[in-house]
């Protein structure tokens, strides 16, 4: 019997050495969770045996339990490197239409040939569908889909409004010549802004300011050097003493600004200054020929400091010049928030929410079945997977450009290695002594 006891001790010591060696081997494995060998004693006795004198029958390995303590966070320069701080697992599937879900803490993700986010084993990272505002439309694992980064460009947006805030010099004289946008002597000041058509092509829109009388200025507009019309949308708010009316379609019309003797804005004609590019021969690339652009002089008449175009005795100054169009955007990067929202950013300044990374939790993490590749699958012991958003409930948060390192404590493992080695040697010695005793008994004559 003592042979079996010593042999069970050797087996247990060997298992302890194996577990410790595996922990040490994976000290640099991303997302790895250390294991611990758990042992129980073996005891057997019959109903009629004397329990007080019974000796145990050795030791047995009860379980090799993984320890899911948090590993340290290592920061990287790759936005698709992801680390979970707190509870939860990433969910992956081997194929796009597969229902065989694996769970991992290793966040070393990259893009495959089809622009899907995958890990080194080719598993596709699952994410929840999101609405245009970034909110999740569902947080059920059954609705999670592989995350794909679009290769399409960011859609352009044609300009529809230009905002200008400026000061016109009160001391400027009226030019003596008829207006000609190619002759600087026929206007007082000008400023330009880049606008975009419906296809995302850029054009230069120039505004010419010409003083026509005391406290009155004409505003002419040209796109790519060609004068465009002002659309008459109604009677203006200014005093129409000299009847400035936009010209008929096909001719280059002008708007007019009116000021008080104190330099304050009085009104404009027309009420809404809108220019049309229709028929100007500018949009020859197939873009929307009916594009119109409204000029907003930041006419905020409310509050103590209204933002209106002024006419003071100072230089011509444009303090604000913006437009709302966008060029064609190219994918420039990915942003992943702490709550797992994946957002694509484009070169035209726009961004688009793509998906929200799904996190999955279990009632008993130690009941998960290891499948290799730093991945696990659910089992009867682990309980069913519960999906949710990062940062909600008991789920942790997601760190982009970061990786969770192994939670192996190398110092502790080396101490355990020495302890397991001594245990193995002691059981070997016990086996050797048992052998010597049996040999002595066999030699008795």
Secondary structure, DSSP 4 states (H G I P E B T S, - for coil): -HHHHHHHHHHHHHHHHHHHHHHHHTTT-TT---EEEEEEE-----TTS-GGGPPP--EEEEEEEE--PPPPEEE-S-TTBEEEESB-EEEEESSTT---EEEES--B-EE-TTSBEE-TT-PEEEEE-B-TTS-BS---GGG-EE-B---SPBPPB---EEEEEEE--TTPPPPSS---TT-GGG-SEEEEEEEE-TTS-EEEEEEEEEEEETTEEEEEEEETTEE-EEE--S--SS--TT---PPPTTS---EEEEE-TTS-EEEEESSSEEEE-TTSS---SS--TT-EEEEE---B-SSSS-B--B--SS--EEEEEEE--B--B-EEEEEE-TT-EEEEEETTS-EEEEEEE-EEE-S-GGGPEEEETTEEE--TTT---EEE-TTSTTB-EEEETEEEPP---HHHHHHHHHHHHHHHHHHHHHHHHHHHHHHHHHT--
